[in-house]
Amino acid sequence: MSLSTLSIKRPVFTIVINLTIILFGIIGYSYLGVREFPSIDPAQISVRTNYTGANADIIESQITEPLEKAINSIDGIRNITSSSNQGSSNITIEFKLEKTSKKRQMMYVIKFLKPFVVCHRILMLRQ
């Protein structure tokens, strides 16, 4: 007796067997685990500024803090870290993992930093 003949003669049996296989598949899928998640690096952007001759306190108060406030208004930021040294500052922005591309996140940062760059160029021209 072949499988097709059995299925035609006993349709209720065939339906019960198919439902049992589907049930075991659903139960097996729910217990299926992922051993290792893929390592995904979050998008990071680093903003570096130079102001030759200025000490760390001036750079912190006049450059780093205003930039941090402007950058902080961007959506999707996970973490902002900054450091101010003699003559330079470094701000690292870490974004949340989202569907937006790194290029789009970079455009957000550039959009918010444009007024500061123009202001800094004007100050440099006056000196």
N, C-alpha and C positions, 0 to 999 in steps of 0.2 A: 504494500500500500504506500503510495507516494504522498508527499506533503500536500500537494495540490488536491488530491482525491480526499484526504482526511479533512482538509479545510472546507471543501464543498459539502461533504457529508455531515460535518459537525461544526456549524458556524459559531455556535455559542462557545465551544471549546477554543476555537481559534481566537475569538475576541478576548476571552479570559487570558490566554497565553500572551497575546499582544499587550494587553493592559499590564500584566505582570512584568513583562520585559521593560515597558516604559516606566513603571514604578521603581524597579531596580535601577534604571538609568538615572532617574531623578534623585534617588537616595544616594547613589554613588557620586553623582555630580556635586551634591551638597557637602560630601566629605572629602572631596578632592582638594588638596592643599597645594599651595605654591611654595616650593622649597626656597627659592631665592628670588627676591624681587629684583628687577633690573635696576642697576645703579644709574640714576638720573641726576645730573648736576643741575642745581638751580641756576637760573640766569642771574649773572652778576655784572654790574657796571661799575667802573671805577672812575671817579672824577678827581683829577689832580690839578692843583693850582700852585703857581709860583709867584712869590712876591719878594724879590731880592732885597735883603737888608732888613726885613721886618722880623721882630722876635715872635715867639710862639703865641704870646698873649694877644698881640695885635691881630695876628692871622686868625686866631680862634674867634675873637669878638667881631672882626670886620669882614671876614671871608667865610669861615667854616660855618658859623651859626646861621647867618642869613641863607647860605646855600642849603643847609639842612632843613630849615623851615620851608623853603620853596620846594625842595625835593619831597618832603614829607607829605605834601598835599597830593601826590600822585597815587592813584589807586593801584592796589596789588603789590605793595611793598611789604616784605616780611621783616627785613632787618636793615638798619642803617648803622654803619660803624664809621668813625672818623678819627683822624689823628692830625694834630697840628705840631709842626716842628719849626725850627729856625728857617724861615724863608719859603716854606711850602706846607701844603696841607693835602691830605688824601681822604676822600670819602668813598666808601664802598657801599653800594646799594644791592641788596639781594631781593629778588622778586619771588613771589609765590609761584608755584608750578601751575600754570594755566595754559589755555589754548593759544594765548597771544604769543606772537613770535618775539624773539629777542630784538629784531629790528624795530618792531613797533614799540617795545618798551624803551629802546634807545631814543626813538623819536619823541616819546613823552618827556624824557629827561632833557633832551636838547630844547624842547619847547619851553620848559620851565627855567632853564638856565640862560636863555638868550638875553633877557634884560640884564643879568649880572655880568655877562661877557661884554655887552655894550658899555655898561657903566664902568667896568674895569678898564676898557680901552680909553675911555674919555679921561679917567684919572691918570693913566699912563701918559697920555698926550700932554696933560697939563704940567706934569713934572718935568 
